[in-house]
Amino acid sequence: MPVQGSIEVNDLYCKGCELCVQACPKHVIGIAMDYLTPRGYHPARLVADGCTGCEICAIVCPDAAITVYRRARARRNGR
């Protein structure tokens, strides 16, 4: 069963280093250039659908700023 994922980026920790952007195999993470964190950085954000919750972004984040959520997609036809 395919899974869907999402991420939550803690703006107090993210410094916009882009390691998660480069590591994402689905290329769905980007830098929010229209927003600054309280510390003055442009943080990472999901910019497209397709996250699978693989957690690679959270693993490479040097500041532990990313929390990954995964959920199974609903099955069709009662399966």
Secondary structure as a PSIPRED ss2 file (coil, helix, strand):
# PSIPRED VFORMAT (PSIPRED V4.0)

   1 M C   1.000  0.000  0.000
   2 P C   1.000  0.000  0.000
   3 V E   0.000  0.000  1.000
   4 Q E   0.000  0.000  1.000
   5 G E   0.000  0.000  1.000
   6 S E   0.000  0.000  1.000
   7 I E   0.000  0.000  1.000
   8 E E   0.000  0.000  1.000
   9 V E   0.000  0.000  1.000
  10 N C   1.000  0.000  0.000
  11 D C   1.000  0.000  0.000
  12 L C   1.000  0.000  0.000
  13 Y C   1.000  0.000  0.000
  14 C C   1.000  0.000  0.000
  15 K C   1.000  0.000  0.000
  16 G C   1.000  0.000  0.000
  17 C C   1.000  0.000  0.000
  18 E C   1.000  0.000  0.000
  19 L H   0.000  1.000  0.000
  20 C H   0.000  1.000  0.000
  21 V H   0.000  1.000  0.000
  22 Q H   0.000  1.000  0.000
  23 A H   0.000  1.000  0.000
  24 C C   1.000  0.000  0.000
  25 P C   1.000  0.000  0.000
  26 K C   1.000  0.000  0.000
  27 H C   1.000  0.000  0.000
  28 V C   1.000  0.000  0.000
  29 I E   0.000  0.000  1.000
  30 G E   0.000  0.000  1.000
  31 I E   0.000  0.000  1.000
  32 A C   1.000  0.000  0.000
  33 M C   1.000  0.000  0.000
  34 D C   1.000  0.000  0.000
  35 Y C   1.000  0.000  0.000
  36 L C   1.000  0.000  0.000
  37 T C   1.000  0.000  0.000
  38 P C   1.000  0.000  0.000
  39 R C   1.000  0.000  0.000
  40 G C   1.000  0.000  0.000
  41 Y C   1.000  0.000  0.000
  42 H C   1.000  0.000  0.000
  43 P C   1.000  0.000  0.000
  44 A E   0.000  0.000  1.000
  45 R E   0.000  0.000  1.000
  46 L E   0.000  0.000  1.000
  47 V C   1.000  0.000  0.000
  48 A C   1.000  0.000  0.000
  49 D C   1.000  0.000  0.000
  50 G C   1.000  0.000  0.000
  51 C C   1.000  0.000  0.000
  52 T C   1.000  0.000  0.000
  53 G C   1.000  0.000  0.000
  54 C C   1.000  0.000  0.000
  55 E C   1.000  0.000  0.000
  56 I H   0.000  1.000  0.000
  57 C H   0.000  1.000  0.000
  58 A H   0.000  1.000  0.000
  59 I H   0.000  1.000  0.000
  60 V H   0.000  1.000  0.000
  61 C C   1.000  0.000  0.000
  62 P C   1.000  0.000  0.000
  63 D C   1.000  0.000  0.000
  64 A C   1.000  0.000  0.000
  65 A C   1.000  0.000  0.000
  66 I E   0.000  0.000  1.000
  67 T E   0.000  0.000  1.000
  68 V E   0.000  0.000  1.000
  69 Y E   0.000  0.000  1.000
  70 R E   0.000  0.000  1.000
  71 R E   0.000  0.000  1.000
  72 A E   0.000  0.000  1.000
  73 R C   1.000  0.000  0.000
  74 A C   1.000  0.000  0.000
  75 R C   1.000  0.000  0.000
  76 R C   1.000  0.000  0.000
  77 N C   1.000  0.000  0.000
  78 G C   1.000  0.000  0.000
  79 R C   1.000  0.000  0.000
